[in-house]
């Protein structure tokens, strides 16, 4: 799908997600037969002509001005990540990855991972797992057993039959994973590998296909996550994401448990299990 077509699909999805009642607009059956705002209503809120907005949704407008993007962001009530995604799709000049370079983790960063006493990972483009420490490798998926091309969180989450057993809140996390991948896609919309990945996931998972069509965008940042670990059982952990300043395509993700909680004690047991040479 072309960039302008992606832009149009995103605008339609976000327009459909708006509740007319929140804006004081009529919501009766006779007035509305589809969800969300009409094109003319959104165009009015954004202060642009209906014809121009229609061309945007139909992928027939290029070089959209900053003022129009700001107006659309306000009218659609986009949060920061969604606005960034909108601008990435609308920008006339963007980074392009006809031949994506292989991502590698600096040895110094791997040394830092190994020194951490919490599960930690480095994520790259497409939510690929590039590196992890021993506790991170024992947390859920067995990254060491996967080939480099298969260490991808969306693939593991939607195509691995064990993912639902490991994540009791699977539906919630699934939405998050897809929103994270959608955010990544806006940075390099012409990346052929990304198109291949989305195609593979769409063919292999109906759940992914439906969630991808919603055009939800969210940068990976921080949240709570519940996991069932095969060694210590249930873990309720919080993760924080830190983008690397010298390579914004890589992010350090660290998981921690609430101090004094059962999860903290269970994480300590897991760390002891990992440290035991018999399990090395």
N, C-alpha and C positions, 0 to 999 in steps of 0.2 A: 504494500500500500504506500502511495506517495506521501510526502510530508504534509501537503495541503489536504489530502484526504484524511490523514490522521488528525489534523487540526480540526477538520469538520466533524469527525466522529466524536472527538473529545468535547467540542462545544455542544453537540446534540445530547451527549450523555449527561453533561453537567446541567444543561437546561432542563432535561427531564427529571433531574434529581431535586430541583427546587420545588418547594411547596408553595403554591399560590396563596394559601391562607396566611403564610408568614408575611406576605407582601400586601395583604388586604385585597386580594383579587378574588373574583367569584370562583367557586369550585363545584357548582352543581353539575349534574349529569348532562343537562341540556347545553351547558356552556362548555364543558370539557369532556372529551372522549379519550384523551390520552393524558398521561402523567406529565406534570411539570408546566412550564410556561410556554406560551406560544412564541413564535419567532418575533412577531410584531411587538409583543410585550417586553421581551428581552431587549430588542433593539431600542425601544423607547427608554428603558431603564439605563442603557449604556449610552444613550445620546447619539446614536448613529442611525442611518436610514435602514429601513427594512430590506431594501434591495441589496445594500452592501453587506448586511449581516447574512442574508440568504446566500450571497456569493461566498462568504466565508465558510458557511456550513457545507456548501456544495463543492468546496475545494477549488473555487475559481478566483480567489483573491490572493495576491502575493505582496510581499514587502509591507506588511501591516505595521502601522506606525506605533510608537510607544504610547501615545495618548489613547489610541483605540484599544490597545492591550490593557492599559490601566483601567479604562472604562469597562471593558468586558470582565476583567477580574473582579471589580467591585460589583457589577450587576450579577455575576454568577456566584458571588460570595466565595471566591476561591481562597483557600489557605495558602501559605507561602510555598509549599511544595508544588501545589497545583499551578500556581502562577508561574513558577520557574519552568514547569513542564510546558505550559502554554507558550512562554517566550522561546523556549528551545525549539518548539515546532514551527513557530511563526518567524523566527529570525532568518533573514535572507542568507546569512553566512554563518555556517556552523562548522565545528570540527567534523571531519568525515573519516571513517575508518574502512577504506576499501580493502585493506589488508591489515587487520588488527595485529598489533605486535603482541608477542607472548608476554604475559605478566610474570614477573619474578619478585620474590620477597628478598630484601637485603639480608645478608647473614646476621647483621647486627640486630635486626628486628626479630629474627627467629631466636636469637640469644635472649632478648628481652621477654619474648613469649615464654621461653623455658624457665625464666626466673620468676614468673608470676605464680602465685599460689591460688589462682582462680582459673576456671576454664576460659580460654582465650583463643581467638581466631583472627586471621586476616582475610577479609573478603575482597575480591576484585570485581571487575566488570561482570555483569550478568549474575551476580551473587555466587560466583565461583569461590570455593574455599581454597585459598592459596597456601595457607600455613595454619598450624594449630600447635598447642602444647599438649603434653600427655594427658592432663585432666580434661582438656577440651576434646581430645580424641576418645575419651571414655564416657563422655556425657550422653551422646545419643547415637548418631550415625557413625559407622566405622569408616572414617575417611581413608585410613591406611589401606583398607582392603579394596578401595576403588581406584580405577585408573584416573589419571589427571583430568581427562575430559569428562568424567562422570562425577567429579566432586562439585556438584552444582546443587544449591539448596532447592530451587524450584523442581528440578528433576527428581531429587530424592524425596521431596515432600509429596509430589503428585504421582510419581511413577513407582515408588517403593511401597509395596503392600504393608510394610511394617510401620510406616509413618503414622498411621492413625492410632496404632497401639502405643506408640511412644508419646503421642500428643493428645491427651484427653480433650483439649480445647481445639481440636483440629480445625473446625470451621473458622474460628476466629483467627487462628494463625495463618490459615490458607489465604484469607482475605489480605492479611498483612504482607505475606510473601508476594502475592500478585501485585499489590500496590507498590511494593518496593521495586519489583522488576519493571513495572510501568514507568516509574521514576527514572530508572537506569536507561530505559529505552529512549527517553527524551533527550538524553545527552548525546547519543550517537544514533539518530534514527535511520541512518543509511548503513549501519553495520550488518553485513550479510550473515555473520554468525548469529547475531541476535534474532534475525528473521528466521533462521534455521531452528534456533532454540524454541521460539514461540510456536513455530509450526509443529515441531515434535511434541511439545507439551499439549497443544490443541488436539492433535490426533490421538494422543495417549490418555487424555483425561477430559471427560466432559465437565467436571467441576472447574478445571482450569479455564476451559473454553468459555464457560458462562461468566466467570469472574473477570477474565480478560476483556470481555465485551462491555463491562461496566465502566471501563476507563477510570478506575479509581487510582489516585496517585498519592504515594506517601514515601518520603525519604526514610531509609532505615535510620532510626535515631535511638529510642529507648522505650522499654515496655517491660511488663512482667510476662513470664512464660512458665507454664506448668509442663513438666516432662516426667515420663515414667522411665527411670533408669533400670536396666536389667540387674544391676548389682545392689543398689540401695533403695530402689522404689521411687516414690513420688518426690519430685524436687520442684519447689516454687522459687524461681530465680528472676532477678532483674538484670537486663543487659543494657549497656551503654555503648554507643558507637562513636568512635573518634576518627575523623578523616585525617589521613596523613598529609601534612602540609606540602611535602615535596612530590606527592603523587595522589591527587584527589580521587583517582580511580580505585585506590586501595583504602580500606577502612579497618581499624582495629576494633574488635567487638569483645567485650569482657563481661562475663556473667558473675553475679554475686548473690549471696543469700542474705536475708534479713538477719542481723545479729541476734543470737540467742534463740533462733527458730529451729524447728525440726529439720528444715532444709539445710541450715548451716551445719548441723551435726551430721546429717546424711552426706553432705558434700565433703566433710572431713573424713568420713569413713571411706568415701570413694577415693579421696586423695591417698589414704593409707593403702588401699587396695592397689592403686596404680604404682605406688612407691615400692611395693613388695616385689623383690626380684623374681619371685615365682610367677608373677603375672607380666613380667616385662616381655 
